[in-house]
């Protein structure tokens, strides 16, 4: 496993984890539980994201850079069930709950 990102907080780590997993990259978050003790501890207690497969490291870092820049390469899509137009970041239709094809 290789560290690909140090998050500002556990929420940020989980959002980015979900983003990377949507691209099929297996991610592990380490250190999220120690975050609450920062300031009290003399240690680096920020959550870190690790790829489970070293081969995914470069792709994960590229996706992280796009995410930080606000560039989401996932195209918008139309729900096959109800016809609602959705942003590429959605994995389920907010209108009817159907999954993205």
DOLUMDO-729880 format. One record per residue (C-alpha): residue number from 1; chain; x, y, z. Coordinates in steps of 0.02 Angstrom, whole numbers. Layout:
! DOLUMDO-729880
<node resi="NUM" chain="A" c1="X" c2="Y" c3="Z"/>
...
//
This chain:
! DOLUMDO-729880
<node resi="1" chain="A" c1="0" c2="0" c3="0"/>
<node resi="2" chain="A" c1="58" c2="175" c3="-41"/>
<node resi="3" chain="A" c1="-1" c2="340" c3="31"/>
<node resi="4" chain="A" c1="-76" c2="451" c3="-104"/>
<node resi="5" chain="A" c1="-156" c2="590" c3="0"/>
<node resi="6" chain="A" c1="-158" c2="671" c3="172"/>
<node resi="7" chain="A" c1="-330" c2="740" c3="207"/>
<node resi="8" chain="A" c1="-375" c2="894" c3="308"/>
<node resi="9" chain="A" c1="-505" c2="796" c3="408"/>
<node resi="10" chain="A" c1="-598" c2="630" c3="409"/>
<node resi="11" chain="A" c1="-745" c2="698" c3="309"/>
<node resi="12" chain="A" c1="-629" c2="756" c3="170"/>
<node resi="13" chain="A" c1="-543" c2="586" c3="173"/>
<node resi="14" chain="A" c1="-708" c2="491" c3="154"/>
<node resi="15" chain="A" c1="-768" c2="602" c3="12"/>
<node resi="16" chain="A" c1="-607" c2="577" c3="-84"/>
<node resi="17" chain="A" c1="-610" c2="390" c3="-44"/>
<node resi="18" chain="A" c1="-784" c2="376" c3="-120"/>
<node resi="19" chain="A" c1="-728" c2="477" c3="-272"/>
<node resi="20" chain="A" c1="-579" c2="362" c3="-305"/>
<node resi="21" chain="A" c1="-682" c2="206" c3="-275"/>
<node resi="22" chain="A" c1="-805" c2="266" c3="-408"/>
<node resi="23" chain="A" c1="-659" c2="242" c3="-529"/>
<node resi="24" chain="A" c1="-626" c2="66" c3="-467"/>
<node resi="25" chain="A" c1="-476" c2="108" c3="-358"/>
<node resi="26" chain="A" c1="-469" c2="16" c3="-191"/>
<node resi="27" chain="A" c1="-430" c2="141" c3="-53"/>
<node resi="28" chain="A" c1="-394" c2="124" c3="131"/>
<node resi="29" chain="A" c1="-410" c2="272" c3="252"/>
<node resi="30" chain="A" c1="-289" c2="268" c3="398"/>
<node resi="31" chain="A" c1="-281" c2="388" c3="544"/>
<node resi="32" chain="A" c1="-460" c2="452" c3="541"/>
<node resi="33" chain="A" c1="-486" c2="406" c3="724"/>
<node resi="34" chain="A" c1="-334" c2="502" c3="784"/>
<node resi="35" chain="A" c1="-392" c2="664" c3="705"/>
<node resi="36" chain="A" c1="-496" c2="711" c3="857"/>
<node resi="37" chain="A" c1="-340" c2="712" c3="964"/>
<node resi="38" chain="A" c1="-241" c2="833" c3="857"/>
<node resi="39" chain="A" c1="-187" c2="984" c3="956"/>
<node resi="40" chain="A" c1="-175" c2="876" c3="1110"/>
<node resi="41" chain="A" c1="-53" c2="752" c3="1036"/>
<node resi="42" chain="A" c1="123" c2="787" c3="979"/>
<node resi="43" chain="A" c1="95" c2="684" c3="822"/>
<node resi="44" chain="A" c1="33" c2="696" c3="644"/>
<node resi="45" chain="A" c1="-148" c2="642" c3="669"/>
<node resi="46" chain="A" c1="-218" c2="682" c3="497"/>
<node resi="47" chain="A" c1="-307" c2="545" c3="398"/>
<node resi="48" chain="A" c1="-213" c2="474" c3="249"/>
<node resi="49" chain="A" c1="-275" c2="382" c3="96"/>
<node resi="50" chain="A" c1="-181" c2="230" c3="38"/>
<node resi="51" chain="A" c1="-205" c2="134" c3="-124"/>
<node resi="52" chain="A" c1="-219" c2="-53" c3="-90"/>
<node resi="53" chain="A" c1="-131" c2="-95" c3="-254"/>
<node resi="54" chain="A" c1="31" c2="-5" c3="-295"/>
<node resi="55" chain="A" c1="-15" c2="-9" c3="-479"/>
<node resi="56" chain="A" c1="-158" c2="114" c3="-443"/>
<node resi="57" chain="A" c1="-45" c2="247" c3="-367"/>
<node resi="58" chain="A" c1="-14" c2="354" c3="-522"/>
<node resi="59" chain="A" c1="-197" c2="348" c3="-578"/>
<node resi="60" chain="A" c1="-256" c2="393" c3="-402"/>
<node resi="61" chain="A" c1="-138" c2="543" c3="-394"/>
<node resi="62" chain="A" c1="-200" c2="604" c3="-564"/>
<node resi="63" chain="A" c1="-381" c2="590" c3="-509"/>
<node resi="64" chain="A" c1="-341" c2="678" c3="-345"/>
<node resi="65" chain="A" c1="-261" c2="823" c3="-440"/>
<node resi="66" chain="A" c1="-417" c2="837" c3="-550"/>
<node resi="67" chain="A" c1="-529" c2="831" c3="-397"/>
<node resi="68" chain="A" c1="-429" c2="967" c3="-309"/>
<node resi="69" chain="A" c1="-438" c2="1076" c3="-466"/>
<node resi="70" chain="A" c1="-626" c2="1053" c3="-474"/>
<node resi="71" chain="A" c1="-617" c2="958" c3="-639"/>
<node resi="72" chain="A" c1="-730" c2="807" c3="-632"/>
<node resi="73" chain="A" c1="-702" c2="705" c3="-791"/>
<node resi="74" chain="A" c1="-859" c2="601" c3="-766"/>
<node resi="75" chain="A" c1="-987" c2="651" c3="-898"/>
<node resi="76" chain="A" c1="-1164" c2="706" c3="-857"/>
<node resi="77" chain="A" c1="-1294" c2="569" c3="-881"/>
<node resi="78" chain="A" c1="-1479" c2="543" c3="-904"/>
<node resi="79" chain="A" c1="-1574" c2="423" c3="-792"/>
<node resi="80" chain="A" c1="-1644" c2="279" c3="-894"/>
<node resi="81" chain="A" c1="-1787" c2="256" c3="-770"/>
<node resi="82" chain="A" c1="-1859" c2="433" c3="-759"/>
<node resi="83" chain="A" c1="-1764" c2="538" c3="-887"/>
<node resi="84" chain="A" c1="-1688" c2="657" c3="-758"/>
<node resi="85" chain="A" c1="-1525" c2="741" c3="-814"/>
<node resi="86" chain="A" c1="-1388" c2="723" c3="-682"/>
<node resi="87" chain="A" c1="-1211" c2="786" c3="-654"/>
<node resi="88" chain="A" c1="-1073" c2="660" c3="-682"/>
<node resi="89" chain="A" c1="-1032" c2="655" c3="-496"/>
<node resi="90" chain="A" c1="-1199" c2="571" c3="-455"/>
<node resi="91" chain="A" c1="-1199" c2="381" c3="-442"/>
<node resi="92" chain="A" c1="-1387" c2="371" c3="-413"/>
<node resi="93" chain="A" c1="-1532" c2="472" c3="-480"/>
<node resi="94" chain="A" c1="-1588" c2="598" c3="-349"/>
<node resi="95" chain="A" c1="-1762" c2="598" c3="-426"/>
<node resi="96" chain="A" c1="-1805" c2="412" c3="-424"/>
<node resi="97" chain="A" c1="-1655" c2="325" c3="-342"/>
<node resi="98" chain="A" c1="-1605" c2="222" c3="-494"/>
<node resi="99" chain="A" c1="-1420" c2="179" c3="-509"/>
<node resi="100" chain="A" c1="-1310" c2="256" c3="-643"/>
<node resi="101" chain="A" c1="-1292" c2="134" c3="-790"/>
//
